[in-house]
Amino acid sequence: MNNIMKYKGYWAKVQYSDEDECFWGEIEGLKDTSITFEGDTVKELKKDFKDTIDFYLDNCKLDGIEPEKQAKGSLNVRLGVELHNKAKIKSIEKNISINELIKEAVRIYLKTN
């Protein structure tokens, strides 16, 4: 089951509230902004998701500020000592940085370019 919605480079995990009898979601990974949306049907949920993102982007433009991105392109990964050592040795063997090795491993895992 895929419960991720995507629009204009933003994504959100969708959930169902049995108590409220509606679907809802929140754009995850934004530090300074909380963007939520909801709908009683999937159609309403999709519309509110898109409308909410469009509203956010329009407000950023009006205010002259850069919209936040969910991912900055860098992250801190805690591998543990043993895995870190193995990764470092493999990066030396391949004559690449450990960062490039980890990017390659993620690409392979996600089956992307």
URJOJO-V266326 format. One record per helix or strand of 3 or more residues. SS is the DSSP state (H for helix, E for strand). FROM is the first residue (numbers start at 1). TO is the last residue. If there is no record, write none. Layout:
BEGIN
SS FROM TO
SS FROM TO
END
This chain:
BEGIN
E 4 7
E 10 17
E 22 27
E 36 39
H 42 63
H 81 93
H 98 110
END
